[in-house]
Amino acid sequence: MEIIVNGKNLQTDENTTVLDVVKMQNINTTMFAVERNLKIIPKSEYESTILHEGDKIEIVKFVGGG
């Protein structure tokens, strides 16, 4: 199936979860948030949230600075 992650098309298997997508993106920080179709997904639901054809995922990393 095809989903959109941060504006780019991504081919995934059926039953792909939010956690699977996060792992695919090689995120090297604990400071990030995931949005699915304009709704923030709590980290406690990453493993149980199964994605569907056409879902739009945004992964936002927090950056510190001053």
C-alpha positions as CSV (number, residue, x, y, z in Angstrom):
1,M,0.0,0.0,0.0
2,E,1.1,3.6,-0.4
3,I,1.1,6.2,2.4
4,I,2.6,9.7,2.5
5,V,5.4,10.4,5.0
6,N,6.5,14.0,5.4
7,G,5.3,14.8,1.9
8,K,6.9,11.8,0.2
9,N,5.2,8.6,-1.1
10,L,6.2,5.5,0.7
11,Q,5.3,1.9,-0.2
12,T,4.6,-0.3,2.8
13,D,3.1,-3.6,3.7
14,E,-0.4,-4.2,4.9
15,N,-0.6,-3.9,8.7
16,T,2.2,-1.4,8.9
17,T,2.0,0.6,12.2
18,V,3.1,4.1,13.1
19,L,6.0,2.5,15.0
20,D,7.1,0.7,11.9
21,V,7.2,3.9,10.0
22,V,9.1,5.7,12.8
23,K,11.7,2.9,12.7
24,M,11.9,3.2,8.8
25,Q,12.8,6.9,9.2
26,N,15.8,6.2,11.4
27,I,14.9,8.9,13.9
28,N,17.8,9.4,16.3
29,T,16.1,11.4,19.0
30,T,13.3,10.9,21.5
31,M,12.0,14.4,20.9
32,F,9.5,14.0,18.1
33,A,5.8,13.8,17.4
34,V,3.8,11.9,14.9
35,E,0.7,13.2,13.2
36,R,-1.7,10.9,11.2
37,N,-4.2,12.7,8.9
38,L,-3.9,15.9,11.0
39,K,-4.3,14.1,14.4
40,I,-1.4,13.7,16.9
41,I,-0.8,10.1,17.8
42,P,0.2,9.5,21.4
43,K,3.5,7.5,21.7
44,S,1.6,4.9,23.7
45,E,-0.4,4.1,20.5
46,Y,2.4,3.9,18.0
47,E,2.6,0.1,18.1
48,S,-1.2,-0.4,17.9
49,T,-2.1,2.2,15.2
50,I,-2.3,0.4,11.9
51,L,-2.0,2.6,8.8
52,H,-4.2,2.5,5.8
53,E,-3.8,3.3,2.1
54,G,-3.4,7.0,1.5
55,D,-2.7,8.0,5.2
56,K,-0.7,11.1,5.6
57,I,2.0,10.9,8.2
58,E,4.0,13.9,9.5
59,I,7.0,13.3,11.8
60,V,8.2,16.4,13.5
61,K,11.5,16.6,15.3
62,F,11.9,19.2,18.1
63,V,14.9,21.4,17.8
64,G,16.3,23.4,20.6
65,G,18.0,26.8,20.2
66,G,18.0,30.3,21.3
